[in-house]
Every structure is written in C-alpha cells, then in structure tokens.
Amino acid sequence: MQADEEIEEKGDQNEKSPRSKKKGGIKRFVKKKLRRNFSSSSGGFPSSSGEEDLSPQDTTTTSHKISLQVGEKAVPMAEQRLSEMLKKTRFVRRRNKMLGMLSFQPDAFEVGELVARGGFANVHKLETWLCDCDLNEDENWGKQYVLKSLRADGARTAERLASMASDLMMEAHILSALEHPHVLALRGISTRGLSSLKRGHVDGLFLILDYLPTTLYHKLVEWQNAEEELEETQSTSPSLRDRFQAAIDLASALKYVHSKNIVYRDIKASNVGFDAQGCLKLFDFGLAVEIPRSSDPNRTFQLAGRKGTARYMAPENIKKKPYNAKADVFGMAILTWQMLALSKPFANQTSSDAVLQKISHGDRPPLKFLATNSFQSTTTQPKLEQLLATAWAKSLEDRPTMKVMHARLVQISKGEFGRHDDNDNQNDRKDDSQKTGQEEAYPLTDASVTSADSSSSRSPGENDENDNSKPEHGGEQEDPTETFQYF
C-alpha cells in the first residue's frame, strides 16, 4: 500500500531551459536522433509508487550506484517479468510507439535539481541540453522537460531492482501507446535500457517528460486561499468554473484511458498537473494495468489489492476483492468532491489505516460541503450530490462508467455556467456536433451516453480496424468465468 503523501515541487517555475554547447569533460552527444528497436527485453522507466515531501537538503544530487552483482542478476529477471506483463496486454502491445521514440545517452544533457521523489523514482529537471534534437529545436526551443529515473536506495536486492525496472518499462510502453490532450506524453527514453543496470548505475534508465509547473494539489491550495479572501459581497466563487473544468478534463482523460481497457489505479491530486498553458495533464502511470476487454462494465478481474492512495481507494481494492475500471470512478468521485468542496477528504483521520477502515465501512465525505459554492443554478447541488453518491457507491455495480461521469459533469457545468468550454479531444467535439441539439434528460445512463457518444473513445486518427472494443478475427468470445491475475 502506498503512503498517503503529496509531491512538493521545487524550483523557479518560469525558468527557461537553455541549450548549451560542449562543457568541460562532458562528451557532446551525437547531433542526430538516435532511434532503436525497443523490444520487451530492453530498457525501462520509473514510476512513483508513493510520494514524499522534499526538504531543501533533498534537492541535491542523489547517488545512482548499485552493486554490479545486483545489476547483472536483475536484468534477466526484469526481462522475464516485463515479458509476462506485456503478454497480458492487447492495446499496449499493439499500439505502443517505442520503436520510433527518441532515445538518448545519459551524457546528452545535464541533470538539474530534484523536483519530486516517489517510492522508487526520482524526478529531476533537465537543466541543459548537450545535443541538438527535436525536443530542443524549432517549436520546442526553450521548452522545459523533466527526467524520471530510478532510486538507487530502493534497489538493495536483485529481485527488488528487477521489479522496479520492469514496472518502469511497463509504464513507458503504456505512455507511448496513449495519445490524449489531458494525458502527459512520453517525449524520450534511454538508449541502453535494462542492460545499463549491469554497469552498476540506475541512472541509465530514464524517462523524459514535459515539465509541469504546478499540480492539482497546489492548485487546490491556491483556490482555497482565494476563497478565504473573498469579500462578503461576492456570492459566487471566482474559481468555481476552473474547478469544474479541471474535473471535466480529468474525467475526459480517464474516460479515454478506460476506453483502452486500462485501469489507472492511483487517482489523487498530486498525480494531476498543469502545463505552462494551464492544460490539465494526468501523469504517473506506474500502477496502471490493462485488463481484458469486455462488453460488461461490471465484469471484474483478480487484480492486486490495496494499490493506490488511501483516501481515494475503492472498497473492493481495499478488501483485495476482484475489481475493474470502476475503482477509478470511486477515486474520481472523491477527488471531484475535494475540488468542489475545497476540503481534504477524511481530514480528521491521521493514518492510512484509519482512512481505509472508514471507506470500507461506508463513510464518505459530506455532500453538504458542496453548498459553500453558492451555485447559481438551483439544480447544480442536487445533481452533483446524485452523481457523487452513485460514483462512490460501495458496490461497483452501482457506479456509473467514467464515460457517464464525464457526460454528467459536462451537463451540470452547462446548467451552471451556460455554454461549456469544451477542452475535450477532437472526437468528443465531433460527437457534440452530431447531436440533435436536444439536451438529454438527467440522470444519464450508460446506454444513452453510449448511443450519443459511440466513437468518443477513439484517439485522433484511430479507425475501426484498431478499435479496442472490437474482437479480433471476427468473433472472439468472452469467457465470464475467466480468472485474470495481474501484478
């Protein structure tokens, strides 16, 4: 089970990332894009399994050294575990873009300060480029990135290192297969991959991502502080529209992820960020897992239990019972309440075990807290209460799908603010243009959303041939008795 802690980001958020020439003894990287065939036995990338706050002394460079013996022993173990995980996927195996991904040696850049630290991964700013590549030229000139790499202090045994490295590689495959405006994209990978572990260092495994100046966790603090400074004459919160939009954008990202049969499993404010333009991005797919496709939204699978963060964990996950993507719906409901109520869920509970016990017994955040927003529409409060009450229901069978939850949030937003600022993907906008213009009655059902939004799960450019909802070879049948076991 993961620690219930948040990431604290460091550094000047507005600082530009300059491009540099050759420096001292640092070898200049070849001025060309290195590409390589990335098979399941090549490198890996990190993902945070839990997060820790950073104190000033933590922002210094950390050790990357590991035992040579541990590294050599871990590589074949990691390759085997990764191969087993990939065999259980369909979408990720078919749609990942690892073959065409830009790859780099560790001397292609200078690593900057530590900005975040997870259970077995560190995130550093990419301070200076020492090569010319697509990531720092033309329209990307001056763009900032971060480098995510393994923590050496978590790799004391070959078994542990193999587990970390294979999880990191799995995250890289997942990220490279996804394409959505609200999912953080994978920009680059390491060249040597898993084989770099044999050299006695873990920094040969890394992931290059866009730098996000702030997270939803910090946004919540900003919004709460702004609310406390409101004058008594102001009846409506100035941040309410932004908070609604953040909930809608996050639901859009998760709807897309679920359409690819991927369960995210770690919804929380510190795993949601905003880029320099203010666009919401879901990141850290270290716990994500692909499950077999099914036409039954209530079909469950024997996934590893107690995965995620305590305050957002669904009851079936806590109790280590079979579950599916509706575990994410539960977490999304808790986080939506947190965004709209501007209050920490289960704030009176000081330990993860106490929170888990509360959730298991049916306790939920108080819906009356939503009334502090002084909604303009008289229907907003009851509709939100109805949506959240069903989305965090104890039984997953009583919860809506993420597609339904997203549609309901959009509808409630339109009722509160009038015209909705739709930042969803191109397919959702296309679907909206195909509607008759008559608003659907509330509450929406899975059937009504499916009929009106049948193609919204496709990413730009995806056609029916690659649609993950269709059986291969014209008629693969589901086995309702299948036991799907994952890590």
GUTIGU-328230 format. One record per residue (C-alpha): z, y, x. Coordinates in steps of 0.02 Angstrom, whole numbers, padded with zeros to 5 digits, always signed. Last residue first. Layout:
// GUTIGU-328230
ZYX/...
END
This chain:
// GUTIGU-328230
-00529-00394+00032/-00630-00473-00106/-00623-00619-00224/-00741-00635-00370/-00692-00775-00487/-00837-00816-00602/-00788-00873-00777/-00899-00747-00864/-01051-00812-00769/-01187-00684-00785/-01368-00739-00800/-01506-00688-00681/-01661-00659-00784/-01817-00577-00717/-01813-00612-00530/-01669-00489-00504/-01564-00432-00650/-01572-00249-00699/-01422-00133-00689/-01449-00093-00506/-01611-00003-00542/-01722-00030-00391/-01878-00080-00489/-01834+00045-00624/-01858+00192-00507/-01746+00290-00390/-01819+00454-00332/-01663+00556-00363/-01516+00441-00398/-01514+00338-00554/-01355+00336-00661/-01423+00465-00781/-01558+00348-00848/-01481+00294-01012/-01393+00456-01051/-01415+00477-01237/-01409+00292-01281/-01274+00255-01153/-01167+00402-01209/-01176+00347-01389/-01137+00166-01348/-00990+00205-01235/-00916+00311-01373/-00899+00498-01390/-00750+00573-01478/-00814+00692-01539/-00975+00707-01637/-01133+00729-01535/-01206+00903-01521/-01380+00923-01594/-01501+00990-01463/-01621+00845-01482/-01582+00779-01310/-01721+00763-01182/-01671+00920-01087/-01495+00853-01064/-01564+00691-00990/-01665+00789-00863/-01511+00888-00814/-01417+00724-00791/-01561+00656-00687/-01561+00807-00573/-01380+00789-00524/-01233+00879-00602/-01196+01063-00571/-01206+01105-00756/-01129+01275-00789/-01084+01244-00972/-01133+01373-01102/-00985+01411-01216/-00822+01417-01119/-00701+01311-01221/-00821+01207-01326/-00940+01186-01181/-00796+01128-01071/-00743+01001-01202/-00920+00931-01206/-00934+00920-01018/-00764+00834-01007/-00818+00711-01141/-00980+00668-01052/-00887+00638-00888/-00760+00525-00974/-00898+00427-01059/-00989+00396-00895/-00823+00354-00812/-00800+00214-00938/-00674+00236-01078/-00502+00156-01070/-00432+00035-01199/-00495-00119-01106/-00407-00054-00950/-00240-00084-01035/-00103+00041-00994/-00204+00187-01058/-00239+00322-00929/-00412+00365-00997/-00356+00346-01179/-00215+00472-01167/-00320+00583-01055/-00461+00598-01181/-00350+00621-01333/-00245+00754-01247/-00401+00844-01188/-00473+00843-01364/-00310+00904-01439/-00299+01049-01314/-00481+01104-01323/-00497+01107-01514/-00411+01275-01542/-00534+01358-01424/-00470+01499-01314/-00352+01386-01216/-00183+01460-01169/-00178+01366-01002/+00008+01326-01018/-00039+01206-01159/-00088+01072-01032/+00097+01044-00993/+00114+00968-01167/+00022+00815-01102/+00175+00758-01006/+00127+00648-00856/+00130+00461-00896/+00264+00327-00908/+00202+00155-00961/+00325+00041-00872/+00200+00004-00734/+00173+00191-00707/+00360+00222-00686/+00382+00074-00569/+00238+00132-00461/+00315+00306-00450/+00484+00236-00399/+00404+00126-00267/+00309+00275-00197/+00469+00371-00171/+00535+00542-00221/+00500+00536-00407/+00531+00703-00493/+00352+00759-00465/+00281+00614-00567/+00113+00704-00569/+00113+00867-00471/+00082+01018-00581/-00066+01132-00604/-00082+01071-00785/-00272+01070-00779/-00297+01003-00603/-00150+00882-00612/-00207+00817-00782/-00379+00787-00709/-00297+00696-00562/-00203+00579-00679/-00359+00547-00784/-00464+00515-00628/-00337+00386-00569/-00350+00293-00734/-00540+00303-00733/-00538+00234-00556/-00448+00077-00618/-00589+00072-00745/-00703+00019-00603/-00635-00159-00609/-00470-00255-00617/-00390-00425-00589/-00200-00417-00576/-00108-00359-00421/+00031-00279-00526/-00004-00107-00452/-00191-00129-00474/-00167-00180-00655/-00055-00029-00684/-00183+00096-00614/-00139+00191-00456/-00148+00382-00456/+00030+00424-00404/+00041+00275-00285/-00111+00305-00177/-00244+00170-00159/-00247-00019-00149/-00099-00107-00228/-00199-00265-00264/-00348-00341-00176/-00487-00377-00300/-00495-00525-00418/-00627-00460-00536/-00628-00393-00713/-00756-00386-00853/-00711-00241-00965/-00873-00143-00940/-00974-00296-00995/-01155-00280-00940/-01103-00340-00768/-01149-00303-00590/-01049-00392-00455/-00919-00283-00368/-00944-00160-00226/-00786-00101-00138/-00721+00069-00089/-00560+00074+00014/-00631+00169+00163/-00741+00278+00053/-00665+00439+00120/-00761+00579+00033/-00796+00659-00137/-00880+00828-00117/-00864+00983-00226/-00986+01125-00191/-00900+01287-00139/-01044+01347-00030/-00947+01311+00131/-00910+01134+00071/-00771+01084-00047/-00661+00930-00029/-00595+00782-00128/-00497+00645-00040/-00341+00756-00028/-00334+00775-00218/-00323+00589-00252/-00437+00445-00303/-00422+00297-00185/-00500+00144-00269/-00687+00193-00261/-00756+00047-00360/-00941+00023-00325/-01056-00055-00455/-01197+00067-00413/-01171+00153-00581/-00988+00165-00532/-01032+00280-00386/-01137+00389-00502/-00998+00403-00630/-00878+00439-00487/-00982+00586-00427/-01004+00654-00603/-00817+00636-00637/-00785+00739-00481/-00907+00872-00539/-00830+00879-00713/-00652+00892-00646/-00704+01029-00523/-00792+01122-00663/-00637+01118-00772/-00535+01186-00629/-00661+01323-00595/-00663+01372-00780/-00473+01378-00783/-00459+01485-00626/-00447+01653-00714/-00311+01585-00829/-00321+01660-01002/-00191+01769-01089/-00178+01906-00960/-00055+02039-01023/+00091+01952-00938/+00009+01981-00770/-00043+01829-00672/+00040+01808-00502/+00110+01635-00540/-00064+01577-00592/-00138+01632-00427/-00009+01530-00332/-00052+01377-00436/-00238+01401-00407/-00214+01417-00219/-00101+01263-00212/-00227+01163-00315/-00366+01221-00199/-00267+01154-00052/-00262+00979-00127/-00442+00998-00184/-00488+01009-00001/-00544+01152+00111/-00669+01199+00245/-00769+01036+00228/-00859+00993+00390/-01012+00885+00360/-00997+00707+00425/-01024+00616+00591/-00950+00441+00603/-00878+00363+00757/-00855+00202+00855/-00867+00234+01042/-00699+00322+01025/-00610+00154+01022/-00603+00128+01210/-00580-00027+01318/-00763-00055+01356/-00774-00207+01243/-00746-00093+01094/-00916-00014+01126/-00998-00175+01065/-00948-00130+00888/-01073+00012+00882/-01164+00067+01038/-01260+00212+00962/-01127+00298+00858/-01172+00366+00687/-01242+00523+00607/-01253+00626+00449/-01164+00520+00316/-01164+00618+00153/-01012+00680+00057/-01031+00634-00127/-01049+00778-00251/-01235+00807-00231/-01271+00620-00241/-01353+00496-00124/-01261+00335-00083/-01327+00196+00028/-01278+00280+00192/-01101+00304+00128/-01083+00120+00084/-01151+00059+00251/-01037+00178+00346/-00886+00122+00244/-00924-00058+00289/-00931-00013+00472/-00760+00066+00461/-00689-00085+00371/-00761-00198+00505/-00683-00091+00642/-00510-00086+00563/-00503-00273+00528/-00565-00315+00701/-00436-00198+00779/-00296-00280+00680/-00350-00454+00730/-00373-00405+00912/-00196-00338+00918/-00124-00166+00958/-00262-00071+00871/-00164+00057+00769/-00120+00166+00919/-00304+00175+00965/-00348+00275+00810/-00529+00250+00760/-00655+00391+00744/-00714+00524+00621/-00810+00669+00696/-00827+00829+00598/-00975+00943+00572/-01015+01129+00565/-01186+01204+00533/-01239+01339+00656/-01422+01286+00653/-01449+01158+00515/-01600+01248+00441/-01689+01243+00610/-01589+01141+00736/-01413+01075+00751/-01413+00913+00649/-01596+00876+00683/-01561+00856+00867/-01543+00954+01029/-01406+00893+01144/-01238+00948+01211/-01172+01001+01040/-01006+01091+01039/-00845+01076+00939/-00866+00926+00826/-00702+00949+00736/-00591+00797+00742/-00546+00668+00610/-00432+00525+00661/-00433+00350+00587/-00312+00206+00567/-00190+00266+00433/-00267+00438+00424/-00263+00594+00530/-00344+00761+00494/-00405+00916+00587/-00388+00860+00769/-00463+00992+00882/-00634+00987+00961/-00745+00847+01028/-00886+00898+01143/-01056+00828+01102/-01191+00704+01153/-01070+00622+01276/-01006+00498+01144/-01183+00427+01127/-01275+00469+00967/-01364+00390+00819/-01471+00471+00685/-01487+00353+00536/-01652+00268+00502/-01594+00087+00509/-01425+00126+00430/-01505+00180+00268/-01411+00067+00147/-01506+00019-00011/-01521-00170-00011/-01354-00221+00067/-01260-00081-00021/-01335-00124-00191/-01307-00311-00178/-01138-00336-00098/-01036-00494-00066/-01140-00539+00086/-01093-00370+00161/-00909-00415+00161/-00937-00583+00246/-01047-00505+00379/-00915-00373+00412/-00783-00507+00437/-00892-00604+00558/-00940-00450+00659/-00759-00394+00667/-00704-00562+00735/-00846-00562+00861/-00790-00389+00923/-00601-00412+00920/-00586-00530+01069/-00677-00412+01186/-00576-00263+01127/-00407-00350+01140/-00446-00410+01315/-00502-00238+01368/-00338-00167+01303/-00361-00005+01209/-00388+00175+01264/-00431+00315+01143/-00281+00425+01180/-00257+00581+01074/-00321+00757+01102/-00204+00891+01038/-00188+00934+00854/-00029+00831+00834/+00078+00960+00925/+00047+01084+00785/+00110+00962+00652/-00015+00863+00552/+00028+00787+00384/-00011+00603+00371/-00139+00508+00271/-00163+00330+00217/-00300+00202+00236/-00416+00326+00318/-00590+00266+00353/-00672+00235+00519/-00845+00186+00571/-00928+00030+00636/-01052-00031+00762/-01175-00176+00763/-01160-00354+00697/-01217-00313+00522/-01380-00248+00592/-01416-00069+00642/-01588-00062+00722/-01581+00095+00824/-01629+00276+00820/-01602+00405+00954/-01671+00574+00910/-01732+00663+01065/-01668+00778+01197/-01574+00647+01298/-01389+00687+01308/-01333+00804+01446/-01204+00720+01558/-01038+00807+01561/-00988+00842+01741/-00988+01029+01718/-01073+01086+01557/-01255+01060+01506/-01310+01176+01367/-01214+01227+01213/-01243+01241+01028/-01114+01343+00938/-01007+01282+00792/-00966+01436+00693/-00785+01473+00647/-00755+01514+00464/-00625+01380+00432/-00525+01425+00585/-00420+01273+00625/-00313+01143+00540/-00324+01033+00386/-00172+00950+00310/-00206+00782+00233/-00090+00726+00092/+00041+00591+00079/+00081+00447-00038/+00077+00314+00097/-00041+00172+00064/+00000+00000+00000/
END
